[in-house]
Amino acid sequence: MTLEIASAANEAVREFLRGLEQIPNLKVQVDQPDDPQGEWWFDLSYETEEPLKLEVVWTPVSGFGVFTAPGVYGARPSEIYRRPEIAVKRIEQLTEQ
């Protein structure tokens, strides 16, 4: 999961990805924006007996938005976390349920 993340403003994204790497059985797909200040999208798949799929969006203004229900165009995140470590902790909790 090595990406070139150009901007120091995206340190939050780097920290988020490092945290996700610590969750066993979690697969991450990243949609990196052309503009470093744009929206980053993360598709998360937790591969166990009961698979879990989550989407996360990150913007510099809002932080990490976690979608716990299947995404629909125009939908807002179910939960929002400003700090990457808190978003990772919540994703860990969701994978343990």
C-alpha positions as CSV (number, residue, x, y, z in Angstrom):
1,M,0.0,0.0,0.0
2,T,2.7,2.5,-1.0
3,L,1.4,5.7,-2.5
4,E,3.2,8.9,-3.3
5,I,1.5,11.4,-1.1
6,A,2.8,14.8,-2.2
7,S,1.5,17.3,0.4
8,A,2.4,17.7,4.0
9,A,-1.2,18.5,4.5
10,N,-1.9,14.9,3.8
11,E,0.0,13.6,6.8
12,A,-3.4,12.5,8.1
13,V,-3.8,10.2,5.1
14,R,-0.4,8.7,5.7
15,E,-1.2,8.1,9.3
16,F,-4.6,6.6,8.4
17,L,-3.0,4.1,6.0
18,R,-0.3,3.2,8.5
19,G,-3.0,2.4,11.0
20,L,-5.0,0.4,8.6
21,E,-2.0,-1.8,7.8
22,Q,-2.1,-3.0,11.4
23,I,-5.6,-4.5,11.0
24,P,-5.3,-8.2,10.0
25,N,-7.3,-9.4,7.0
26,L,-8.2,-5.8,5.9
27,K,-7.8,-5.0,2.2
28,V,-7.6,-1.4,1.2
29,Q,-8.1,0.2,-2.2
30,V,-7.2,3.9,-2.5
31,D,-8.6,6.4,-5.0
32,Q,-6.1,9.2,-4.8
33,P,-7.2,12.6,-6.1
34,D,-5.3,14.5,-8.8
35,D,-5.4,17.5,-6.5
36,P,-3.7,16.7,-3.1
37,Q,-6.4,18.8,-1.4
38,G,-9.2,16.9,-3.0
39,E,-11.2,13.9,-1.7
40,W,-9.4,10.7,-1.0
41,W,-11.6,7.5,-1.1
42,F,-10.8,4.3,0.6
43,D,-12.6,1.0,-0.1
44,L,-12.1,-1.3,2.8
45,S,-12.8,-5.1,2.7
46,Y,-12.5,-7.1,5.9
47,E,-12.2,-10.7,4.7
48,T,-13.4,-13.2,7.4
49,E,-16.4,-15.5,7.9
50,E,-18.7,-12.5,7.8
51,P,-17.2,-10.1,5.3
52,L,-17.5,-6.4,6.0
53,K,-17.2,-3.6,3.4
54,L,-16.7,0.0,4.3
55,E,-16.0,3.2,2.5
56,V,-14.1,6.1,3.9
57,V,-13.7,9.6,2.4
58,W,-11.1,12.1,3.6
59,T,-11.0,15.8,2.9
60,P,-8.8,18.4,4.6
61,V,-11.9,20.3,5.8
62,S,-14.0,17.5,7.1
63,G,-11.5,14.7,8.1
64,F,-12.5,11.0,7.7
65,G,-16.1,10.1,6.9
66,V,-16.9,6.5,7.5
67,F,-19.8,5.0,5.5
68,T,-21.1,1.9,7.3
69,A,-24.0,1.3,4.9
70,P,-23.7,0.7,1.2
71,G,-23.0,4.0,-0.5
72,V,-25.6,5.8,-2.6
73,Y,-24.8,8.8,-4.7
74,G,-25.2,12.0,-2.6
75,A,-25.2,10.1,0.7
76,R,-23.3,11.5,3.7
77,P,-21.0,9.5,5.9
78,S,-22.5,7.7,8.9
79,E,-19.7,8.9,11.1
80,I,-17.0,11.6,10.9
81,Y,-13.6,11.7,12.7
82,R,-11.1,14.5,12.5
83,R,-8.1,12.5,13.7
84,P,-6.8,9.5,11.7
85,E,-6.0,7.4,14.8
86,I,-9.7,7.8,16.0
87,A,-11.0,6.8,12.5
88,V,-8.7,3.7,12.6
89,K,-9.8,2.8,16.1
90,R,-13.5,2.9,15.0
91,I,-12.7,0.7,11.9
92,E,-11.0,-1.8,14.2
93,Q,-14.2,-1.8,16.4
94,L,-16.4,-2.4,13.4
95,T,-14.2,-5.3,12.2
96,E,-14.5,-6.9,15.7
97,Q,-18.3,-6.9,15.7
